[in-house]
């Protein structure tokens, strides 16, 4: 289990670094979209990624606050679900030219 947690933390750390790049790109898209009536697809996908990763951070923080191991595992599972959502959105972003 410790190996799985370490790998998950490494993946999250790597994806967190990517998020900073996406945030910069999102800001560029935001500037372009300011003059448009609707936001671009890529902008919304980047927003979704940021939201999912923020949820991972929040749920991980919550899990670390509880002592009950069952509750901790449930909350970490929820964090993992959110992380997988973020990875799915990252894949979608990579697939869209």
One Martini backbone bead per residue (centre of mass of N, CA, C, O) as a GRO file, in nm:
protein
   97
    1UNK     BB    1   0.055   0.064  -0.019
    2UNK     BB    2   0.296   0.259  -0.010
    3UNK     BB    3   0.361   0.241  -0.313
    4UNK     BB    4   0.093   0.356  -0.412
    5UNK     BB    5   0.113   0.628  -0.265
    6UNK     BB    6   0.379   0.720  -0.390
    7UNK     BB    7   0.285   0.711  -0.684
    8UNK     BB    8   0.049   0.904  -0.650
    9UNK     BB    9   0.224   1.143  -0.552
   10UNK     BB   10   0.402   1.160  -0.805
   11UNK     BB   11   0.174   1.207  -1.007
   12UNK     BB   12   0.063   1.463  -0.873
   13UNK     BB   13   0.321   1.629  -0.893
   14UNK     BB   14   0.347   1.623  -1.199
   15UNK     BB   15   0.060   1.738  -1.255
   16UNK     BB   16   0.103   2.003  -1.102
   17UNK     BB   17   0.316   2.115  -1.294
   18UNK     BB   18   0.126   2.117  -1.539
   19UNK     BB   19  -0.086   2.310  -1.423
   20UNK     BB   20   0.080   2.566  -1.443
   21UNK     BB   21   0.079   2.566  -1.750
   22UNK     BB   22  -0.231   2.567  -1.783
   23UNK     BB   23  -0.278   2.833  -1.640
   24UNK     BB   24  -0.135   3.003  -1.852
   25UNK     BB   25  -0.312   2.913  -2.089
   26UNK     BB   26  -0.580   2.999  -1.965
   27UNK     BB   27  -0.511   3.299  -1.953
   28UNK     BB   28  -0.486   3.333  -2.254
   29UNK     BB   29  -0.774   3.241  -2.319
   30UNK     BB   30  -0.916   3.454  -2.151
   31UNK     BB   31  -0.822   3.692  -2.319
   32UNK     BB   32  -0.955   3.595  -2.583
   33UNK     BB   33  -1.253   3.554  -2.455
   34UNK     BB   34  -1.336   3.841  -2.372
   35UNK     BB   35  -1.439   3.902  -2.681
   36UNK     BB   36  -1.624   3.668  -2.640
   37UNK     BB   37  -1.915   3.500  -2.575
   38UNK     BB   38  -1.749   3.230  -2.566
   39UNK     BB   39  -1.580   2.985  -2.451
   40UNK     BB   40  -1.340   2.772  -2.490
   41UNK     BB   41  -1.273   2.449  -2.476
   42UNK     BB   42  -0.986   2.460  -2.351
   43UNK     BB   43  -1.056   2.641  -2.120
   44UNK     BB   44  -1.266   2.448  -1.987
   45UNK     BB   45  -1.070   2.213  -1.946
   46UNK     BB   46  -0.871   2.366  -1.765
   47UNK     BB   47  -1.078   2.423  -1.548
   48UNK     BB   48  -1.141   2.128  -1.482
   49UNK     BB   49  -0.859   2.052  -1.391
   50UNK     BB   50  -0.832   2.256  -1.163
   51UNK     BB   51  -1.079   2.157  -1.003
   52UNK     BB   52  -0.988   1.864  -0.957
   53UNK     BB   53  -0.717   1.934  -0.812
   54UNK     BB   54  -0.846   2.092  -0.584
   55UNK     BB   55  -1.008   1.852  -0.476
   56UNK     BB   56  -0.772   1.674  -0.406
   57UNK     BB   57  -0.648   1.862  -0.196
   58UNK     BB   58  -0.892   1.880  -0.010
   59UNK     BB   59  -0.936   1.573   0.047
   60UNK     BB   60  -0.652   1.519   0.155
   61UNK     BB   61  -0.673   1.710   0.391
   62UNK     BB   62  -0.917   1.576   0.522
   63UNK     BB   63  -0.792   1.292   0.561
   64UNK     BB   64  -0.558   1.407   0.752
   65UNK     BB   65  -0.772   1.486   0.991
   66UNK     BB   66  -0.835   1.191   1.033
   67UNK     BB   67  -0.827   0.882   1.231
   68UNK     BB   68  -1.011   0.709   1.083
   69UNK     BB   69  -0.927   0.465   0.858
   70UNK     BB   70  -1.190   0.439   0.699
   71UNK     BB   71  -1.243   0.736   0.642
   72UNK     BB   72  -0.971   0.795   0.513
   73UNK     BB   73  -1.007   0.595   0.275
   74UNK     BB   74  -1.259   0.721   0.154
   75UNK     BB   75  -1.142   1.003   0.100
   76UNK     BB   76  -0.905   0.907  -0.076
   77UNK     BB   77  -1.088   0.784  -0.289
   78UNK     BB   78  -1.213   1.048  -0.377
   79UNK     BB   79  -0.948   1.178  -0.461
   80UNK     BB   80  -0.889   0.965  -0.680
   81UNK     BB   81  -1.130   1.029  -0.856
   82UNK     BB   82  -1.049   1.322  -0.916
   83UNK     BB   83  -0.777   1.253  -1.042
   84UNK     BB   84  -0.897   1.088  -1.276
   85UNK     BB   85  -1.050   1.319  -1.399
   86UNK     BB   86  -0.804   1.493  -1.461
   87UNK     BB   87  -0.668   1.287  -1.650
   88UNK     BB   88  -0.893   1.281  -1.855
   89UNK     BB   89  -0.876   1.583  -1.930
   90UNK     BB   90  -0.580   1.570  -2.023
   91UNK     BB   91  -0.634   1.382  -2.257
   92UNK     BB   92  -0.835   1.559  -2.403
   93UNK     BB   93  -0.640   1.795  -2.445
   94UNK     BB   94  -0.429   1.626  -2.613
   95UNK     BB   95  -0.643   1.543  -2.847
   96UNK     BB   96  -0.676   1.845  -2.897
   97UNK     BB   97  -0.542   2.059  -3.144
   0.00000   0.00000   0.00000
